[in-house]
């Protein structure tokens, strides 16, 4: 007799659980379907709906620019963008191209260093660097087949007011 009583109770519980689950599923589906959230509309005192004020147009971030009185860190995005543009060109393996592009964009050639384009045995350099002394610090770009994408950073100025150690190429053009 006890088994007969339990079955209707168990069946009733299962039906209630299934019914509740189905209700939650139906209520939750609109959110899963990507429907936009409901936003209450404002209404005027007359009860008529008013249009929402125009949303401001999204702004496109300004392209990096030279900050003449700025720090090296403030000028890093502009410096890096120039390095990236030359890297994307056919002149990517020419240190002179990086120097010329930096000069054309306002950096002082007299404050620059650049490493050699060729290795000591005449092969294309796997990695090159160009630097600019800026506001008592260094902007340094590194690029080449061994680096993958170009890297640009700021570094402390070295003794002798230089940014790169070792042998660098004379910038005599």
C-alpha positions as a Markdown table, in Angstrom:
| # | Residue | x | y | z |
|---|---|---|---|---|
| 1 | Unk | 0.0 | 0.0 | 0.0 |
| 2 | Unk | 2.8 | 2.4 | 0.7 |
| 3 | Unk | 4.2 | 2.0 | -2.8 |
| 4 | Unk | 0.9 | 3.1 | -4.3 |
| 5 | Unk | 0.9 | 6.2 | -2.1 |
| 6 | Unk | 4.5 | 7.1 | -3.0 |
| 7 | Unk | 4.1 | 6.9 | -6.7 |
| 8 | Unk | 1.4 | 9.6 | -6.9 |
| 9 | Unk | 3.5 | 11.9 | -4.6 |
| 10 | Unk | 6.6 | 11.2 | -6.6 |
| 11 | Unk | 4.8 | 11.7 | -9.9 |
| 12 | Unk | 3.3 | 15.0 | -8.6 |
| 13 | Unk | 6.7 | 16.2 | -7.5 |
| 14 | Unk | 8.2 | 15.3 | -10.9 |
| 15 | Unk | 5.4 | 17.1 | -12.7 |
| 16 | Unk | 5.9 | 20.2 | -10.5 |
| 17 | Unk | 9.7 | 20.2 | -11.1 |
| 18 | Unk | 9.2 | 19.7 | -14.9 |
| 19 | Unk | 6.6 | 22.4 | -15.0 |
| 20 | Unk | 8.8 | 24.9 | -13.1 |
| 21 | Unk | 11.8 | 24.1 | -15.3 |
| 22 | Unk | 9.7 | 24.6 | -18.4 |
| 23 | Unk | 8.4 | 27.9 | -17.1 |
| 24 | Unk | 12.0 | 29.1 | -16.4 |
| 25 | Unk | 13.1 | 27.9 | -19.8 |
| 26 | Unk | 10.4 | 29.8 | -21.6 |
| 27 | Unk | 11.0 | 33.0 | -19.5 |
| 28 | Unk | 14.7 | 32.8 | -20.0 |
| 29 | Unk | 14.6 | 32.2 | -23.8 |
| 30 | Unk | 14.1 | 35.8 | -24.8 |
| 31 | Unk | 17.3 | 36.7 | -23.1 |
| 32 | Unk | 19.2 | 33.9 | -24.8 |
| 33 | Unk | 17.8 | 34.8 | -28.2 |
| 34 | Unk | 19.7 | 38.1 | -28.2 |
| 35 | Unk | 16.7 | 40.3 | -27.6 |
| 36 | Unk | 17.8 | 43.8 | -26.6 |
| 37 | Unk | 17.2 | 44.6 | -22.9 |
| 38 | Unk | 14.0 | 46.5 | -22.2 |
| 39 | Unk | 14.7 | 50.1 | -21.4 |
| 40 | Unk | 11.9 | 52.1 | -19.8 |
| 41 | Unk | 10.9 | 55.0 | -21.9 |
| 42 | Unk | 10.4 | 58.4 | -20.3 |
| 43 | Unk | 7.1 | 60.2 | -20.7 |
| 44 | Unk | 6.1 | 63.8 | -20.5 |
| 45 | Unk | 3.5 | 65.0 | -18.1 |
| 46 | Unk | 0.9 | 64.6 | -20.8 |
| 47 | Unk | 1.6 | 60.9 | -20.9 |
| 48 | Unk | 3.0 | 60.9 | -24.4 |
| 49 | Unk | 6.3 | 59.3 | -25.0 |
| 50 | Unk | 9.2 | 61.6 | -25.8 |
| 51 | Unk | 12.2 | 60.7 | -27.9 |
| 52 | Unk | 15.4 | 60.2 | -26.2 |
| 53 | Unk | 18.1 | 62.8 | -26.8 |
| 54 | Unk | 20.5 | 62.0 | -29.6 |
| 55 | Unk | 23.3 | 59.9 | -28.4 |
| 56 | Unk | 26.7 | 61.5 | -29.0 |
| 57 | Unk | 28.5 | 60.2 | -32.1 |
| 58 | Unk | 31.3 | 57.7 | -31.2 |
| 59 | Unk | 34.6 | 59.4 | -31.6 |
| 60 | Unk | 37.5 | 58.0 | -33.5 |
| 61 | Unk | 40.7 | 58.1 | -31.4 |
| 62 | Unk | 43.1 | 60.7 | -32.8 |
| 63 | Unk | 46.1 | 59.4 | -34.5 |
| 64 | Unk | 49.3 | 59.7 | -32.5 |
| 65 | Unk | 51.0 | 63.0 | -32.9 |
| 66 | Unk | 54.3 | 64.6 | -31.9 |
| 67 | Unk | 54.1 | 66.3 | -28.5 |
| 68 | Unk | 57.1 | 68.7 | -28.8 |
| 69 | Unk | 57.2 | 69.6 | -25.1 |
| 70 | Unk | 56.2 | 66.2 | -24.0 |
| 71 | Unk | 58.0 | 63.4 | -22.4 |
| 72 | Unk | 59.4 | 60.3 | -24.1 |
| 73 | Unk | 56.5 | 58.3 | -22.8 |
| 74 | Unk | 54.0 | 60.8 | -24.3 |
| 75 | Unk | 55.8 | 60.6 | -27.7 |
| 76 | Unk | 56.2 | 56.8 | -27.7 |
| 77 | Unk | 52.9 | 56.2 | -29.5 |
| 78 | Unk | 53.9 | 58.6 | -32.3 |
| 79 | Unk | 57.4 | 57.2 | -32.5 |
| 80 | Unk | 56.1 | 53.6 | -32.6 |
| 81 | Unk | 53.6 | 54.5 | -35.4 |
| 82 | Unk | 56.4 | 55.7 | -37.6 |
| 83 | Unk | 58.4 | 52.6 | -36.9 |
| 84 | Unk | 55.4 | 50.5 | -37.8 |
| 85 | Unk | 54.7 | 52.4 | -41.1 |
| 86 | Unk | 58.3 | 51.9 | -42.3 |
| 87 | Unk | 58.2 | 48.3 | -41.2 |
| 88 | Unk | 55.2 | 47.8 | -43.4 |
| 89 | Unk | 56.9 | 49.3 | -46.4 |
| 90 | Unk | 59.4 | 47.8 | -48.8 |
| 91 | Unk | 62.2 | 49.8 | -47.0 |
| 92 | Unk | 61.8 | 47.7 | -43.8 |
| 93 | Unk | 65.4 | 46.5 | -43.9 |
| 94 | Unk | 66.9 | 50.0 | -44.4 |
| 95 | Unk | 68.0 | 51.8 | -41.2 |
| 96 | Unk | 68.1 | 55.0 | -43.2 |
| 97 | Unk | 64.4 | 54.7 | -44.0 |
| 98 | Unk | 63.6 | 54.7 | -40.3 |
| 99 | Unk | 65.8 | 57.7 | -39.7 |
| 100 | Unk | 64.4 | 59.6 | -42.6 |
| 101 | Unk | 60.8 | 58.9 | -41.6 |
| 102 | Unk | 61.5 | 60.0 | -38.0 |
| 103 | Unk | 63.1 | 63.3 | -39.3 |
| 104 | Unk | 60.2 | 63.9 | -41.7 |
| 105 | Unk | 57.9 | 63.7 | -38.7 |
| 106 | Unk | 59.8 | 66.1 | -36.4 |
| 107 | Unk | 62.5 | 64.1 | -34.6 |
| 108 | Unk | 66.0 | 65.6 | -34.5 |
| 109 | Unk | 68.5 | 63.6 | -36.6 |
| 110 | Unk | 71.4 | 64.9 | -34.5 |
| 111 | Unk | 69.8 | 63.1 | -31.5 |
| 112 | Unk | 69.5 | 59.7 | -33.3 |
| 113 | Unk | 71.4 | 56.5 | -33.5 |
| 114 | Unk | 70.9 | 53.6 | -35.8 |
| 115 | Unk | 72.5 | 50.2 | -36.1 |
| 116 | Unk | 73.9 | 48.7 | -39.3 |
| 117 | Unk | 71.7 | 47.2 | -42.0 |
| 118 | Unk | 74.1 | 44.4 | -42.7 |
| 119 | Unk | 75.9 | 41.9 | -40.5 |
| 120 | Unk | 79.7 | 41.7 | -40.4 |
| 121 | Unk | 79.6 | 39.1 | -43.2 |
| 122 | Unk | 77.3 | 41.1 | -45.4 |
| 123 | Unk | 74.0 | 39.4 | -44.7 |
| 124 | Unk | 70.9 | 41.4 | -43.9 |
| 125 | Unk | 70.8 | 42.2 | -40.2 |
| 126 | Unk | 68.4 | 40.0 | -38.3 |
| 127 | Unk | 67.7 | 42.8 | -35.9 |
| 128 | Unk | 68.2 | 46.5 | -36.1 |
| 129 | Unk | 67.6 | 49.4 | -33.7 |
| 130 | Unk | 67.0 | 53.1 | -34.1 |
| 131 | Unk | 66.9 | 55.6 | -31.2 |
| 132 | Unk | 66.1 | 59.2 | -30.4 |
| 133 | Unk | 67.2 | 61.1 | -27.3 |
| 134 | Unk | 64.0 | 62.8 | -26.1 |
| 135 | Unk | 63.6 | 65.0 | -23.0 |
| 136 | Unk | 66.5 | 63.2 | -21.2 |
| 137 | Unk | 65.3 | 59.7 | -22.1 |
| 138 | Unk | 65.4 | 57.4 | -25.1 |
| 139 | Unk | 62.9 | 56.3 | -27.6 |
| 140 | Unk | 64.1 | 53.0 | -29.0 |
| 141 | Unk | 62.6 | 51.0 | -31.9 |
| 142 | Unk | 63.7 | 47.4 | -32.7 |
| 143 | Unk | 62.8 | 45.6 | -35.9 |
| 144 | Unk | 64.0 | 42.9 | -38.1 |
| 145 | Unk | 63.4 | 39.3 | -39.1 |
| 146 | Unk | 64.4 | 38.0 | -35.7 |
| 147 | Unk | 62.0 | 40.3 | -33.8 |
| 148 | Unk | 58.8 | 39.5 | -35.6 |
| 149 | Unk | 56.8 | 42.7 | -35.3 |
| 150 | Unk | 58.6 | 45.9 | -34.4 |
| 151 | Unk | 59.0 | 46.8 | -30.8 |
| 152 | Unk | 59.2 | 50.3 | -29.4 |
| 153 | Unk | 60.0 | 51.4 | -25.9 |
| 154 | Unk | 61.4 | 54.2 | -23.7 |
| 155 | Unk | 64.6 | 53.7 | -21.8 |
| 156 | Unk | 67.0 | 55.6 | -19.6 |
| 157 | Unk | 69.6 | 57.7 | -21.3 |
| 158 | Unk | 73.0 | 56.0 | -21.1 |
| 159 | Unk | 76.3 | 57.7 | -20.1 |
| 160 | Unk | 77.5 | 59.9 | -23.0 |
| 161 | Unk | 74.0 | 61.0 | -23.8 |
| 162 | Unk | 73.4 | 57.9 | -26.0 |
| 163 | Unk | 70.7 | 55.3 | -26.2 |
| 164 | Unk | 72.4 | 52.4 | -27.9 |
| 165 | Unk | 75.5 | 50.6 | -26.8 |
| 166 | Unk | 78.2 | 49.3 | -29.1 |
| 167 | Unk | 78.9 | 50.2 | -32.7 |
| 168 | Unk | 76.3 | 52.2 | -34.6 |
| 169 | Unk | 76.1 | 53.5 | -38.1 |
| 170 | Unk | 77.1 | 57.1 | -38.7 |
| 171 | Unk | 74.1 | 59.2 | -39.7 |
| 172 | Unk | 75.9 | 61.4 | -42.3 |
| 173 | Unk | 73.3 | 61.9 | -44.9 |
